[in-house]
Amino acid sequence: MNISTATVTSKGQVTIPAAVRNALSVGPGDRIQFIEVAPGRFEMLVASNDVKALKGMIKADHHVSIEEMNEAIANRGNES
């Protein structure tokens, strides 16, 4: 287990140690989420990914045109 420490500044800022940044592949402009998993215990997750990483996640067996999408939205709105 590797342990890294950081100090909180008077403005509440923390510099993430280089070893942690490297392990998480975090760089300037990336967003980090802090999730409370137990009282007083948080997990830190990288919240920003390159949009290219999403390619191929959803497999479509057919393509839908913008017109078909708009029609489906309009029909759904008329159901109320």
C-alpha positions in Angstrom: 0.0 0.0 0.0 1.4 3.4 -1.0 0.5 6.4 1.2 0.7 9.9 -0.1 0.0 13.1 1.9 -0.9 16.6 1.1 -1.5 19.8 3.1 -4.7 21.9 2.9 -3.9 25.6 2.3 -5.8 28.5 4.1 -7.9 28.7 1.0 -8.9 25.0 1.2 -6.7 24.0 -1.7 -4.8 20.8 -1.9 -2.0 19.8 -4.4 -2.5 16.2 -5.4 0.8 14.4 -5.0 2.5 13.5 -8.3 2.3 9.7 -7.6 -1.5 10.0 -7.2 -2.0 12.2 -10.3 0.0 9.7 -12.3 -1.9 6.7 -11.0 -5.2 8.3 -11.8 -4.0 9.9 -15.1 -5.1 13.3 -13.9 -4.0 16.4 -15.5 -4.7 20.2 -15.6 -8.4 20.9 -16.1 -9.6 17.4 -15.1 -12.4 17.2 -12.7 -12.3 15.1 -9.5 -15.3 13.8 -7.5 -15.3 13.1 -3.8 -17.8 10.5 -2.7 -18.6 9.8 0.9 -18.5 6.0 1.4 -18.7 6.1 5.2 -18.8 8.9 7.8 -15.5 10.7 7.5 -14.3 8.5 4.7 -14.2 9.6 1.0 -13.2 8.1 -2.3 -11.7 10.3 -5.0 -12.7 9.6 -8.6 -11.7 11.2 -11.9 -14.8 12.7 -13.3 -13.6 13.8 -16.7 -12.7 11.5 -19.5 -11.9 12.2 -23.1 -15.1 11.9 -25.2 -13.2 9.6 -27.5 -13.2 7.0 -24.7 -17.0 6.7 -25.2 -16.6 5.4 -28.8 -18.1 2.0 -29.2 -19.8 1.8 -25.9 -23.2 1.6 -27.5 -23.8 -0.7 -30.3 -26.6 0.4 -32.7 -28.2 -2.1 -35.1 -29.7 0.7 -37.1 -29.4 4.4 -37.6 -32.1 6.9 -36.8 -32.4 10.3 -38.6 -32.9 13.6 -36.9 -36.4 13.7 -38.3 -37.3 10.3 -36.8 -35.9 11.4 -33.5 -38.0 14.6 -33.6 -41.1 12.6 -34.5 -40.6 10.2 -31.7 -40.1 13.0 -29.2 -43.3 14.8 -30.5 -45.3 11.6 -30.3 -44.1 10.9 -26.7 -45.1 14.4 -25.8 -48.6 13.9 -27.2 -49.2 10.8 -25.0 -49.8 12.9 -21.8 
